[in-house]
Amino acid sequence: MNKAMDNTSIQVSSVGIKFFLRSGPGKEDDGRRKSTKSWFSRRKKKEFWALRDISFEARKGEIFGIVGSNGAGKSTLLKVIAGIYPATQGEIRAEGKIAPLIELGAAFNPELTGAENIYLTGSIYRIPRRVIRENFGEIVSFSGLRKFINIPVKNYSSGMFIRLAFSIIIFFQPDIVLIDEVFSVGDEVFQKKSFEKILSFQRQGATILLVTHDANLITQICDRALILSQGQMSFLGPAEEAVAHYHQLIKSAEGLEADSRLPQQPPPPAEAKRWGTKQVEIKSVDFVDEEGRAKKNFISGGYFEAQISYISRLGREERPIFGVSMSTIYKLLIYGPNTLEAGLPRKIPPEGVVRFIVPHLPLLEGDYLFSAAVYDESLQTAYDHHEMMHHFRVIPSGSREIGSVRIRSEWKIEHA
Amino acid sequence: MKRYYQQIVDYRELLWNLVGTELKLRYRNSILGFLWTILNPLFFLLILAVVFSRIIKFQMDNYMIFLFSGLTSWLMIQQTVLIATGSIVNNQGLIKKVYVPKILFPLSNVLARFIDHLVLTVILFGFMLYFHMDFTWNLLLIPAVVLMLFFFSLGLSLIASVSYIRIRDVQNILSIAFQAFFYLTPILYPLEVLPASFQKVFLLNPFYYFIQSFRFPIYSAQFPPGRIFWVALGLTVIVFFTGLGIFYKREKYFVFNLS
């Protein structure tokens, strides 16, 4: 056995996993009485390979990224490595203690108090009771839940839940850490704190497997990455190349089929509101590309257009004002132009489309909320206001800039 | 077998935590708490004793001890299996999200119930003192019988918990079956009250051997006569290993079948 082999901590060799999608007692059975025989015989099954032929190795001290769009099999792969799902084919070798940061808090018993759950969860991850007891104070203070530690966790908020769960797991020295988008939860301070803790494991030689669809995160911290597409390996290699490949993949999927294969959009946030007299009614707001095809995902720096279809019941002489605005999902307003400022208050046909065009979208990767409104000329009366009712996404471009908006700027370095 | 031994050793702290959680949560917010574990069967016993000895005028020496020993060993099987049937399904949240050896769930259920029943057995010994029963060396058989009851119930629980995943009717069927067997097994009455031809049929009842093995050292102060003890031992071995085998074969697929 050579040195390189000794250094691997996870080895996945041609792993596949097959699910059986059982169709429940379906409609086709209605009206027909099931014979005893069909009662006991198995229901019709559909086979489905969630993962197929996956092979990779991760070394000690490496941060290994697993990227892919929704349903690509990322989380399933992590669960196979964690031992939750058995692999149908292939083999997995993982050396040492695994800390699965998957489905945090799943191990909690809601009836037990936070303190009791610390011990219960500890034993699920095989952290010796002694270690937990010695670190109990530290776990509690890391979670910041000292005041609530003796009430049942069923009364916790989901954020508190996650914080407690996370605080427990990091208090044993794992050799392998499996992370599944945990960082999307909890407040920012806690995220940062936990992230530093995880990176400290890596410095001590732990292997970190990071599942995400955030390509930026991959370029920032991963050494290598695996791209999954529909359960198969699409790319395996250095993080930078992997991300470039990932963007290619998204673009080709985007361009070919516009939006049809994307899952439904997230529900509009609770802040979404609509009001107005409806004298001019906004019938729909669509986001489209240069060819006018509907889509929800845009590329930073690329073409963006919002089409607002309306019906007007105003008199011929009225000159309504249209406005739009874009906000981050944290409801921070980024930009809100209107046709009045643009010098365009004018008479409108009774039915039509207002097009808001951004030739080079200066937004960076992320989700954005979109509002559209139409007001009277004095901006006093809302005819129809769609507050944050619409949503689009800017997909990663591989850029290492951070933030929401690209500000046109330049750098100069000169002698003092 | 070796694998399960290793899993149990590795996860022993979790096993005790699960048992502890069950015992702790069962009576949280109740005033008498753990006492109910004892009071419940005791009142059941009292009711049966009154009905059978006063109202039906069942003539037997120390009927109370006869009944108590029969009931204790019966409840060890019945309550344990009925509770443990749901052990996999009720923990599906955990099974689908974290890796835990699955055997721990039925095992912890069975253990928690046996702790209850051991307390009950101690009280039974108290009753024996009160009724001036003979304490003989034959009582040393009791720990062995309790162990047999444990492994027999565990085996049944494993089979039941696995079948319950796919066929949810199992719980209801079992609870009816146990009700029927409660009367079909000589718990309330001695086998001898039945006509001889019936007695032969009753010998086919597996529970009979466990009840008698437990009862003879206590009530009759003697080793269970004939093959009784050995049949029970044989049944224990068969049921336990069958259960373990089924569990072993199926446990990989639990995560796919739960929903």
HADDOCK unambig.tbl for C-alpha pairs under 7 A between the chains (distance, minus, plus):
assign (segid A and resid 82 and name CA) (segid B and resid 99 and name CA) 6.58 0.50 0.50
assign (segid A and resid 83 and name CA) (segid B and resid 99 and name CA) 5.64 0.50 0.50
assign (segid A and resid 84 and name CA) (segid B and resid 96 and name CA) 6.53 0.50 0.50
assign (segid A and resid 84 and name CA) (segid B and resid 97 and name CA) 6.71 0.50 0.50
assign (segid A and resid 84 and name CA) (segid B and resid 98 and name CA) 6.04 0.50 0.50
assign (segid A and resid 84 and name CA) (segid B and resid 99 and name CA) 4.99 0.50 0.50
assign (segid A and resid 85 and name CA) (segid B and resid 255 and name CA) 6.78 0.50 0.50
assign (segid A and resid 86 and name CA) (segid B and resid 252 and name CA) 6.25 0.50 0.50
assign (segid A and resid 103 and name CA) (segid B and resid 97 and name CA) 6.30 0.50 0.50
assign (segid A and resid 106 and name CA) (segid B and resid 93 and name CA) 6.85 0.50 0.50
assign (segid A and resid 106 and name CA) (segid B and resid 94 and name CA) 6.06 0.50 0.50
assign (segid A and resid 106 and name CA) (segid B and resid 97 and name CA) 6.30 0.50 0.50
assign (segid A and resid 107 and name CA) (segid B and resid 94 and name CA) 5.72 0.50 0.50
assign (segid A and resid 120 and name CA) (segid B and resid 14 and name CA) 6.67 0.50 0.50
assign (segid A and resid 120 and name CA) (segid B and resid 17 and name CA) 6.02 0.50 0.50
assign (segid A and resid 123 and name CA) (segid B and resid 13 and name CA) 5.69 0.50 0.50
assign (segid A and resid 123 and name CA) (segid B and resid 14 and name CA) 4.64 0.50 0.50
assign (segid A and resid 124 and name CA) (segid B and resid 14 and name CA) 5.80 0.50 0.50
assign (segid A and resid 124 and name CA) (segid B and resid 100 and name CA) 6.72 0.50 0.50
assign (segid A and resid 126 and name CA) (segid B and resid 11 and name CA) 6.57 0.50 0.50
